[in-house]
């Protein structure tokens, strides 16, 4: 079977136009064809569908690597690269559990693109907006499927303990924190916050998305606080603050003991104080109860919240977020609290 599938790939792609797989429709046609092959081959040869899917994905990776090796290890893009997204859709559709194969697929995508933004953008923005932002249409059906696919690859990246070096930096980023190149090299969690995508933000935070941002620029939380601070509270205006922004704030506050914000540059230069508690910069947000006193710096954080932050840090260090929480011998209510599902 392996030889037949490899030979098919060689023959099929030899006569295919270079830009054939640029179209989402063409990629989905190929996915459907291979899905039919998986079903028919597994029945004809009495094999598990997962075994046939593995073989097809491996052939796709083989084809990609051969074309690169023939071009001095430089990807030829076009059909030679887009076959990886056909393989990614097959992995998700058939719930391929072979972690080594999925890791190899993610590594090949990163080697060529230096980002995983095509896996993230559909989950953050949905399938329509992504075409206008990056010219790429997601291979997944809708935003919900994009989110499920992101979770699928997040789980495999955690199992494989994947880390990647980006740009000139020596810092290694986990899969969930690899910067999005087309969006100014900012982290996916920042894009989710800026877009107000509270549902995907919660997923990212549960999986341990980093909140350790560049100290020389305002964090996404600070940007969000600035936006909230600009809303007029005059009752006559009756301006309603978007609920998605308030949800983003609530989720972020579950991950940090105290909210600190950057001081203005001229103050920082004079006194050397770079960060101050939020109540000193945005007291009205405390008064409006957007930020509870326990996160403001005026009163100490709750002991249970400090414990949550500490335990989550240990689980993160051991690649155990979020699923390792369910292995802890504690009541379900505490598990949900640790998993950021409740305040």
C-alpha positions as CSV (number, residue, x, y, z in Angstrom):
1,X,0.0,0.0,0.0
2,X,2.8,2.4,0.9
3,X,4.4,2.1,-2.5
4,X,1.1,2.5,-4.4
5,X,0.2,5.7,-2.5
6,X,3.7,7.2,-2.9
7,X,3.6,6.5,-6.6
8,X,0.1,8.0,-6.8
9,X,1.4,11.2,-5.2
10,X,4.2,11.5,-7.7
11,X,2.0,10.9,-10.7
12,X,-0.8,13.1,-9.5
13,X,1.3,16.1,-8.6
14,X,3.5,15.8,-11.7
15,X,0.6,16.9,-13.9
16,X,-0.9,19.4,-11.5
17,X,-0.5,23.1,-12.1
18,X,1.8,24.8,-9.5
19,X,-1.0,27.0,-8.2
20,X,-3.7,24.3,-8.3
21,X,-4.0,24.0,-4.5
22,X,-4.1,27.7,-3.8
23,X,-7.9,27.5,-4.1
24,X,-9.7,26.2,-1.0
25,X,-12.2,24.4,-3.2
26,X,-9.4,22.4,-4.9
27,X,-7.8,21.5,-1.5
28,X,-11.2,20.3,-0.2
29,X,-11.7,18.3,-3.4
30,X,-8.4,16.5,-2.7
31,X,-9.3,16.0,0.9
32,X,-12.6,14.4,-0.1
33,X,-10.8,12.2,-2.6
34,X,-8.3,10.9,0.0
35,X,-11.1,10.4,2.5
36,X,-12.8,8.1,-0.1
37,X,-9.5,6.3,-0.6
38,X,-9.2,5.8,3.2
39,X,-12.7,4.4,3.4
40,X,-12.4,2.1,0.4
41,X,-8.9,0.9,1.2
42,X,-9.6,0.1,4.8
43,X,-12.6,-2.0,3.8
44,X,-10.8,-3.8,0.9
45,X,-7.7,-4.6,2.8
46,X,-9.3,-5.0,6.3
47,X,-7.2,-2.2,7.7
48,X,-7.9,0.5,10.3
49,X,-8.9,3.8,8.8
50,X,-6.3,5.5,11.0
51,X,-3.5,3.3,9.4
52,X,-4.5,4.3,5.9
53,X,-4.8,8.0,6.9
54,X,-1.3,7.8,8.4
55,X,0.1,6.4,5.2
56,X,-1.5,9.2,3.1
57,X,-0.3,11.9,5.4
58,X,3.2,10.4,5.4
59,X,3.2,10.4,1.6
60,X,2.2,14.0,1.6
61,X,5.1,14.9,3.9
62,X,7.4,12.8,1.8
63,X,6.4,14.6,-1.3
64,X,6.9,18.0,0.4
65,X,10.4,17.0,1.7
66,X,11.6,15.6,-1.6
67,X,10.7,18.7,-3.5
68,X,12.5,20.8,-0.9
69,X,15.6,18.7,-0.9
70,X,15.8,19.0,-4.7
71,X,15.7,22.8,-4.3
72,X,18.5,23.2,-1.7
73,X,16.1,22.8,1.2
74,X,14.0,25.7,0.1
75,X,10.2,25.2,-0.2
76,X,8.8,25.7,-3.7
77,X,5.5,26.9,-2.2
78,X,2.4,26.6,-4.4
79,X,1.1,23.0,-4.6
80,X,4.4,21.7,-3.1
81,X,3.6,23.5,0.2
82,X,-0.2,23.6,0.2
83,X,-0.3,19.8,0.3
84,X,0.6,20.2,4.0
85,X,-2.8,21.8,4.6
86,X,-4.5,19.0,2.8
87,X,-2.6,16.7,5.2
88,X,-3.7,18.9,8.2
89,X,-7.3,18.6,7.3
90,X,-7.0,14.8,6.9
91,X,-5.4,14.6,10.3
92,X,-8.2,16.5,11.9
93,X,-11.1,14.9,10.0
94,X,-9.9,11.4,10.9
95,X,-8.7,12.4,14.4
96,X,-5.2,11.0,13.7
97,X,-3.7,10.1,17.1
98,X,-0.2,9.4,15.9
99,X,1.6,12.2,17.7
100,X,4.9,11.8,15.8
101,X,3.2,12.3,12.4
102,X,1.3,15.3,13.6
103,X,4.4,16.8,15.1
104,X,6.3,16.3,11.9
105,X,3.5,18.0,10.0
106,X,3.6,21.0,12.3
107,X,7.4,21.2,12.1
108,X,7.2,21.2,8.3
109,X,4.7,24.0,8.3
110,X,6.8,26.0,10.6
111,X,10.0,25.4,8.7
112,X,8.5,27.0,5.6
113,X,6.3,29.7,7.2
114,X,7.9,30.5,10.5
115,X,4.4,30.9,11.9
116,X,1.2,28.9,12.5
117,X,-1.2,31.8,11.8
118,X,-3.1,29.8,9.2
119,X,-4.2,27.5,12.0
120,X,-5.1,30.4,14.3
121,X,-6.8,33.0,12.2
122,X,-9.9,31.0,11.3
123,X,-10.5,30.3,15.0
124,X,-10.0,34.0,15.9
125,X,-11.8,35.7,13.0
126,X,-13.9,33.1,11.3
127,X,-13.5,31.9,7.7
128,X,-14.7,35.0,5.8
129,X,-12.5,37.7,7.4
130,X,-9.3,35.7,6.9
131,X,-9.5,35.9,3.1
132,X,-9.5,39.7,3.3
133,X,-6.7,39.8,5.9
134,X,-4.3,37.3,4.5
135,X,-5.7,36.1,1.2
136,X,-6.0,32.6,2.6
137,X,-9.3,30.8,3.0
138,X,-9.4,28.3,5.9
139,X,-9.7,24.6,5.1
140,X,-12.1,24.1,7.9
141,X,-15.8,24.5,7.5
142,X,-16.7,27.3,9.8
143,X,-15.3,29.1,12.9
144,X,-16.5,26.4,15.3
145,X,-14.6,23.7,13.3
146,X,-11.6,26.0,13.2
147,X,-11.6,26.2,17.0
148,X,-11.9,22.5,17.3
149,X,-9.0,22.0,14.9
150,X,-6.9,24.5,16.8
151,X,-7.6,22.5,20.0
152,X,-6.6,19.3,18.2
153,X,-3.2,20.7,17.2
154,X,-2.8,22.3,20.6
155,X,-3.2,18.9,22.2
156,X,-0.6,17.4,19.9
157,X,1.8,20.2,20.4
158,X,1.6,19.8,24.2
159,X,2.0,16.0,23.9
160,X,5.1,16.6,21.7
161,X,6.4,19.5,24.0
162,X,7.0,21.6,20.9
163,X,9.0,24.8,21.1
164,X,10.1,27.0,18.2
165,X,12.8,29.7,17.8
166,X,11.4,32.7,15.9
167,X,13.3,35.4,14.0
168,X,16.6,36.6,15.4
169,X,15.5,35.9,19.0
170,X,16.9,33.0,20.9
171,X,13.6,32.7,22.8
172,X,11.8,29.4,22.3
173,X,8.0,29.8,21.9
174,X,5.5,27.1,22.5
175,X,3.0,26.4,19.6
176,X,0.4,28.6,21.2
177,X,2.7,31.6,21.5
178,X,4.4,31.5,18.1
179,X,4.0,35.1,16.7
180,X,1.7,35.7,13.7
181,X,3.9,37.0,11.0
182,X,1.3,38.8,8.9
183,X,0.0,40.6,12.0
184,X,3.2,42.4,12.9
185,X,4.9,39.4,14.7
186,X,2.5,39.7,17.7
187,X,1.3,36.7,19.7
188,X,-2.0,35.1,18.9
189,X,-3.4,35.9,22.3
190,X,-2.9,39.6,21.6
191,X,-4.7,39.3,18.3
192,X,-7.6,37.6,20.1
193,X,-7.8,40.3,22.7
194,X,-7.6,43.1,20.1
195,X,-10.4,41.4,18.1
196,X,-12.5,40.9,21.3
197,X,-12.7,37.2,20.6
198,X,-13.4,36.2,24.2
199,X,-14.2,32.5,23.5
200,X,-10.9,31.8,21.8
201,X,-9.1,33.9,24.4
202,X,-10.4,31.6,27.1
203,X,-9.2,28.6,25.2
204,X,-5.8,30.1,24.8
205,X,-5.5,31.1,28.4
206,X,-6.6,27.6,29.5
207,X,-3.8,26.1,27.4
208,X,-1.3,28.5,29.0
209,X,-0.9,31.2,26.5
210,X,1.9,33.5,27.7
211,X,1.1,36.8,29.4
212,X,4.8,37.7,29.6
213,X,4.9,40.3,26.9
214,X,7.5,42.8,25.8
215,X,8.1,45.0,28.9
216,X,8.8,48.0,26.7
217,X,5.3,48.2,25.3
218,X,1.8,48.1,26.8
219,X,0.4,44.6,27.3
220,X,-2.8,43.5,25.6
221,X,-4.5,43.8,29.0
222,X,-3.4,47.5,29.3
223,X,-4.7,48.1,25.8
224,X,-8.0,46.6,26.8
225,X,-8.1,48.7,29.9
226,X,-7.5,51.8,27.9
227,X,-10.4,51.0,25.6
228,X,-12.7,50.4,28.5
229,X,-11.6,53.6,30.1
230,X,-12.6,55.6,27.0
231,X,-16.3,54.6,27.3
232,X,-18.4,57.4,28.6
233,X,-20.4,56.7,31.7
234,X,-22.8,59.6,31.3
235,X,-26.3,58.2,31.9
236,X,-27.8,60.4,29.2
237,X,-25.5,58.9,26.5
238,X,-26.5,55.3,27.6
239,X,-23.4,54.0,25.9
240,X,-23.2,50.2,26.4
241,X,-19.8,48.6,26.8
242,X,-19.5,45.6,24.5
243,X,-19.9,42.4,26.5
244,X,-17.2,40.6,24.6
245,X,-14.6,43.2,25.9
246,X,-15.8,42.7,29.5
247,X,-15.6,38.9,29.1
248,X,-12.0,39.3,27.8
249,X,-11.1,41.4,30.9
250,X,-12.8,38.9,33.2
251,X,-10.9,36.0,31.7
252,X,-7.6,37.8,31.8
253,X,-8.1,38.7,35.5
254,X,-8.3,35.0,36.3
255,X,-4.7,34.5,35.3
256,X,-2.8,37.3,37.2
257,X,-2.5,38.1,40.9
258,X,-2.4,41.9,40.5
259,X,-2.9,44.2,37.5
260,X,0.1,46.5,36.8
261,X,0.3,49.1,34.1
262,X,3.1,51.0,32.5
263,X,3.7,54.5,33.8
264,X,4.0,57.4,31.3
265,X,7.5,57.6,29.8
266,X,8.3,61.0,31.3
267,X,7.4,59.8,34.8
268,X,9.4,56.6,34.4
269,X,12.4,58.6,33.3
270,X,12.2,60.9,36.3
271,X,11.5,58.4,39.1
272,X,12.5,55.1,37.5
273,X,9.1,53.5,38.3
274,X,8.1,51.6,35.2
275,X,5.0,49.8,36.4
276,X,2.3,50.8,39.0
277,X,-0.9,49.1,40.2
278,X,-3.9,49.8,38.2
279,X,-5.7,51.9,40.8
280,X,-3.0,54.6,40.4
281,X,-3.6,54.9,36.6
282,X,-7.2,53.9,36.2
283,X,-9.1,54.6,39.4
284,X,-12.4,55.0,37.6
285,X,-12.2,51.4,36.4
286,X,-12.0,50.3,40.0
287,X,-14.9,52.6,40.9
288,X,-17.0,51.1,38.1
289,X,-16.0,47.6,39.4
290,X,-14.6,46.5,36.1
291,X,-11.5,45.4,38.1
292,X,-12.1,44.0,41.6
293,X,-10.2,45.4,44.5
294,X,-8.3,42.1,44.9
295,X,-6.7,42.7,41.5
296,X,-6.2,46.4,41.8
297,X,-3.3,46.4,44.3
298,X,-5.3,48.2,47.0
299,X,-6.1,45.0,48.9
300,X,-4.2,41.6,48.8
301,X,-5.4,39.0,46.3
302,X,-7.5,36.1,47.6
303,X,-5.4,33.2,48.8
304,X,-7.4,30.8,46.6
305,X,-6.5,32.9,43.6
306,X,-2.8,33.1,44.4
307,X,-2.9,29.3,44.8
308,X,-4.6,29.0,41.4
309,X,-1.9,31.1,39.8
310,X,0.9,29.0,41.5
311,X,-0.6,25.6,40.6
312,X,-1.3,26.6,37.0
313,X,2.4,27.7,36.7
314,X,3.5,24.3,37.9
315,X,1.2,22.5,35.5
316,X,2.3,24.7,32.7
317,X,6.0,24.0,33.4
318,X,5.2,20.3,33.2
319,X,3.2,20.5,30.0
320,X,0.0,19.6,31.8
321,X,-2.4,22.5,31.0
322,X,-5.3,22.1,30.8
323,X,-5.9,18.4,30.8
324,X,-3.6,17.7,33.8
325,X,-6.1,19.6,36.0
326,X,-8.6,16.8,35.6
327,X,-6.1,14.3,37.0
328,X,-5.8,16.2,40.3
329,X,-7.7,14.6,43.2
330,X,-9.8,17.6,44.0
331,X,-13.5,18.4,43.7
332,X,-14.8,19.2,40.3
333,X,-15.6,22.8,41.4
334,X,-12.0,23.3,42.2
335,X,-10.9,21.8,38.9
336,X,-13.1,24.2,37.0
337,X,-11.7,27.1,39.1
338,X,-8.1,26.0,38.2
339,X,-9.2,25.6,34.6
340,X,-10.3,29.3,34.5
341,X,-13.9,28.2,33.8
342,X,-15.2,30.1,36.8
343,X,-14.2,33.0,39.0
